[in-house]
Amino acid sequence: MMKKIMMLGMAVFFMMGLCGCKKAMMQINDNGVVTELEVSIPQTVEGILGDAEIVLKDGDEVSPSLETEISDTQEIVISRKH
């Protein structure tokens, strides 16, 4: 029984390594207010902002663009147009 549990544990550990999932600390500069959060990457800027529950309004500018896939630690800058 113990051997089966160990084999199952090793299989889960191995599969987690294959998914290619990794984490990165992201900085989101929202019109001068900086927030840091840990996110799973790769992921698009739009997905990261969604995870952070940041809502964009018409006229807001985001750099890099919402469609950009982030694969490493990076800063996202939001310029709000009031």
N, C-alpha and C positions, 0 to 999 in steps of 0.2 A: 504494500500500500504506500509506504513512504517513498519507494522508488517512483511510483506513478505520479505522486505529488511533485517530486523534484523534477521529473521529466516535463510535467505540465508547466511548472514555473519557468523552466529554461526555455520552453517553447514560447511562452508569453513574452519573456524578456527578449528573445531573439526577434519576434515579430514586431515588437515596439521599435527595435533598432532599424528594421527594414522600412518603416513608414517614412523615414526621412524628416520626421517632425522635429523641429527644434524651436527654442524660445529665444527671444531677443528683447532687450529693454528699448522701448521707443520713447522718444520725447515728442510731445505734441504741443506746439506753440500756437495757442489759440488767441490771436490778437494780443500777444504779450503775456498771457497766462500760460505758464509751462506746466504740463502734466507728464509724469513718467509712468509707464505701465509695461508689464511683461506680456508679450503676445506670441502666439504661435506663428512661425514663418515657414515657408513662403505664404504671403497673403497680400491682397491688394490694399492700397491706401483706404479705399472705400470700406473694406471689411474691417480694418483696424479702427477707423473712426466709428463704425457701427458698434464694435465691441466696447469702445470707450463711451458709447451713448452720446456722441457729439452730433448735433443736428446742424446741418448747413442750411443757409437761406439763400434766396436768389441774390446774386451779385457777390457772394463770398468767393474768394479765390483760395485754392489749395495747391501747395507745392510740396512734393511732386503731385502730378495729376491723380485723380481718383482711380484711374485704370492701371496705374503703375504697380507692378508686383514688387513687394519689398522682400528681400531675402537675407537682409542683414540689418544690424542696428542702424537707424537713420532718424533724422528729425523730420517731422511733418509740420509745415507752417500753414496756418489759416489766417488770411487777412479778411476781416469782416468789413463789409460795406453797409454802414448804418443807414 
